[in-house]
Amino acid sequence: MTGLRLDEATLEIGGRRLFEGLCLRCDFGACVSPRAPSGAGKTTLLRALAGLTPLEKGTLTLDGEAPASMGMPRWRRRVVYLAQRPTFLLGSVRENLARPFGYATAEGAFPLGRAEALLERLGLHQGVLDQEARTLSVGEGQRVALVRALLLEPCALLLDEPTSALDPGAIEGLEGLLRERLEAGVALVWVTHDPDPIARLGAKVLELPS
Amino acid sequence: MNEGVIPLSVFDLALAASLVLVAGLTSLALRLGLGRRLLVASLRTIVQLVGVGYLLRWVFAIEHVFALFAVLLVMIAAASKAAVDRSSRRFEGALFGAFGTLVLVGLITTFSVTSVVIGVQPWHRAQYVIPLLGMVLGNGLTGISLALDSLLGSFDEGRERVEMELSLGASRWEAARDPLAEAVRRGMIPILNAMSVVGIVSLPGMMTGQILAGADPLDAVRYQIVVMFMLAAATSVGCVGVTLYAFRRLFDDEHRLRGERIVRTPS
C-alpha cells in the first residue's frame, strides 16, 4: 500500500469524459510514465493527482492516506506537480525559490546551499539566483522550476514534459538528479514524449485509454 | 440656503436645448453621424431627470420609511447591475455579491453620515439620505467593477501563477493574497485620485450645487469633506467585500481554483 495510488478514477474536463475506472499505482522509488496521444488527458491526470482538478469519482492516496485527512495544501507539498510551462512571480530566482518556504505548510527555512548545489547540477551558473525570474529562457525556467520543486523534498513528483526545452547535456543532469530521488524513495510520475530518459530510469509505461 | 435657487422656466429649458442644437449642427457639418444618438440621449436626459424629479418630490413629501427604502433598494440594484456589467468577466453569483456588498456598505456609510455626522432629524429624511447614497453608489460601483475586473483577470489570465503557488503547498488564501490586494488597490485608485485633485482641478458636483443654491462656500466645503471621506470608506470596504466574496466563490474547500466558473463577457 505504499506509494501514490489513484483508484477507479473518473475524470472529466469541461463536461467531456476523459477517463473512467482509471488506476495509477506508483510505488515509492518507482517511476511511472503515462502515455497517450496529445489531448488525451495526460496533463489532466497529473493535475488530478495534485488535487488541482477534481475527481468525478475515485480515490487518491499517498501511503494509504487521502488528501482530505492531511489537508490539500499539505498533500500538494508532498505530491508536487511541475507544470509544463514554468511560471514565476515577479522577483529574483532566489525569491521565487524561497517563496514556498513562507507558506504555512513549510517545514524549515529556505536551504540556500542546497538550491545552489541543485542549480549547478543542472548546468545553471550561480549568478542565476539574482536574475529576474521572468527573464529566464524556457529551458532555464524548466530547470529552475524543477529545483523549486525538489527543494520541497516531496514524497512524489509529477513531471509534465520537463525536458521539452532542454539540450542533451541538461537532460543528462536532470536524469541524474531524478535517479537519485528515485533511489531516495520518491515516487515519480513522468509524462514525456521522449522515450529514452524514462527507459534509462526503468519507468513503467502506463498506456492511457483514448 | 434660504435665498434659494433661481427657478428655471420651460422657456429657459428650451433655450438650453438650443445648446444641444450646436452639438447637433457640429455632427451634421462634420458628418459624424451622431445626430440620432444625440437626439435620443437628449430625450433620455429629459425623461429620466423629470421622472426622478417627480419621484423624489413624492418621496420627500410622504416622508415614509418604506417609500424611502424602496427607492434605496432600486438604486442599489441598478448600481450592482452596472458594476457587474462593466467588468469584462463575470461569475455566477457576481450580481448577488455586488448587491450584498453595496447594500451593506451603502446603507452603513450613508446612515452613519446622515445620522451621526450631520445629525439629520428624523434619521430617515429622504432629502439627505437619497443624494448621499447616490454618491456612495456612484463611486462604489466604479471601485467594485474595477476591483472585480482586476481580480477575475488575475484568476483567469493569471491562472497558471495561482496554480503554481497552490501546487507548491500554498493554501488558497496564500495563493490569492497578491491578486486580492492588487484588486483592492485598483478599485481604490479613482477615489484616491479624486481626493488628491478635488478643489484644484475639479469642483465636485455636490459642492457646485450647494454654491449655486446660495450656500456659503465654506459650508459647502465642510459637506464636501465629509462626503469625500465617506466615499473613501465606502469604496475601500466595498472593494474588500466584493473581492473576498469572489474569492470564496472561485476557490473550493479543497483549495482549488475553479477557473471554469469565470465567464468572459463579449464586449
Chai-1 contact restraints between the chains, C-beta under 6 A:
chainA,res_idxA,chainB,res_idxB,connection_type,confidence,min_distance_angstrom,max_distance_angstrom,comment,restraint_id
A,A50,B,S167,contact,1.0,0.0,6.0,A-B,restraint_1
A,L52,B,E163,contact,1.0,0.0,6.0,A-B,restraint_2
A,M72,B,E254,contact,1.0,0.0,6.0,A-B,restraint_3
A,M72,B,H255,contact,1.0,0.0,6.0,A-B,restraint_4
A,P73,B,G169,contact,1.0,0.0,6.0,A-B,restraint_5
A,P73,B,S171,contact,1.0,0.0,6.0,A-B,restraint_6
A,P73,B,H255,contact,1.0,0.0,6.0,A-B,restraint_7
A,R76,B,S167,contact,1.0,0.0,6.0,A-B,restraint_8
A,R76,B,G169,contact,1.0,0.0,6.0,A-B,restraint_9
A,R77,B,G169,contact,1.0,0.0,6.0,A-B,restraint_10
A,Y81,B,S167,contact,1.0,0.0,6.0,A-B,restraint_11
A,T87,B,E160,contact,1.0,0.0,6.0,A-B,restraint_12
A,T87,B,R161,contact,1.0,0.0,6.0,A-B,restraint_13
A,T87,B,M164,contact,1.0,0.0,6.0,A-B,restraint_14
A,P100,B,L168,contact,1.0,0.0,6.0,A-B,restraint_15
A,P100,B,G169,contact,1.0,0.0,6.0,A-B,restraint_16
A,Y103,B,G169,contact,1.0,0.0,6.0,A-B,restraint_17
A,Y103,B,A170,contact,1.0,0.0,6.0,A-B,restraint_18
A,Y103,B,E174,contact,1.0,0.0,6.0,A-B,restraint_19
A,T105,B,G169,contact,1.0,0.0,6.0,A-B,restraint_20
